[in-house]
């Protein structure tokens, strides 16, 4: 096989890894969200590349340890910034591997599902940044971490809309800037060389004022049951999420009251039920499953005093 050009490599890598990421969204790795789980995700995403002429790709294998006294730095360019900035990662030594295992100890769906959406987003941002700082693989860390955290979120009753950050150059840059700022905060006090410290400090100063990763994820994370209530048939949503019963009871109570209070006015019924649905959905997005008081208060404002 002839040597591949850089452009051919980029096209092949994008084609084959996209397919594997899509496969993993439909048939995730079965694991315990530990290091073995993370490595298997990386292996599956990049499994095709060695056979396509990518001699330096080692799917599922940690990157080599950085020589002692050296910093591992990447230069990052953004579409919306003319300047190129630095971001630094762990040396991937024995301490980094221990740190990786410690970070993954918090990747527990049973505990994460107890968190409210805002707390969950903060927890996921912290986990993502810690894993990204460790940067366990030679390449493909972002794709691996997005796939890993998407599966973890799903198992915890949440959905992370990672694709929203690929819908424009600005959205993509917001994510990468937030991520790199957080990683550099970890890396700066651990850097060996003054030149590295200056480069990281310059990047952090220049990019300061951009949204931080927890704030971005708060916009991209929703409880899975809220999505089911919004998009699924009621019987299917209740089958998967029985805790939605009170949300649907709220809608039914409103329907009954409307029929008795303003009969033969379907346009009014539709408009009011849209309002009730909106407030119930807002409650679900906040992590509530009961006592939809805002929906009740709004109905009272409309002159429909019902018991919910």
Secondary structure as UniProt FT lines:
FT   HELIX           6..26
FT   HELIX           35..46
FT   TURN            47..48
FT   HELIX           49..52
FT   TURN            55..56
FT   TURN            59..60
FT   TURN            68..69
FT   STRAND          72..77
FT   TURN            79..80
FT   STRAND          84..89
FT   HELIX           94..104
FT   TURN            105..106
FT   HELIX           109..112
FT   TURN            113..114
FT   HELIX           117..134
FT   HELIX           141..155
FT   TURN            156..157
FT   STRAND          158..160
FT   HELIX           162..166
FT   HELIX           169..188
FT   TURN            189..190
FT   HELIX           194..207
FT   TURN            208..209
FT   HELIX           213..220
FT   STRAND          221..223
FT   HELIX           224..231
FT   HELIX           234..240
FT   HELIX           242..244
FT   HELIX           245..261
FT   TURN            263..264
FT   HELIX           266..285
FT   TURN            286..287
FT   HELIX           293..301
FT   TURN            302..303
//
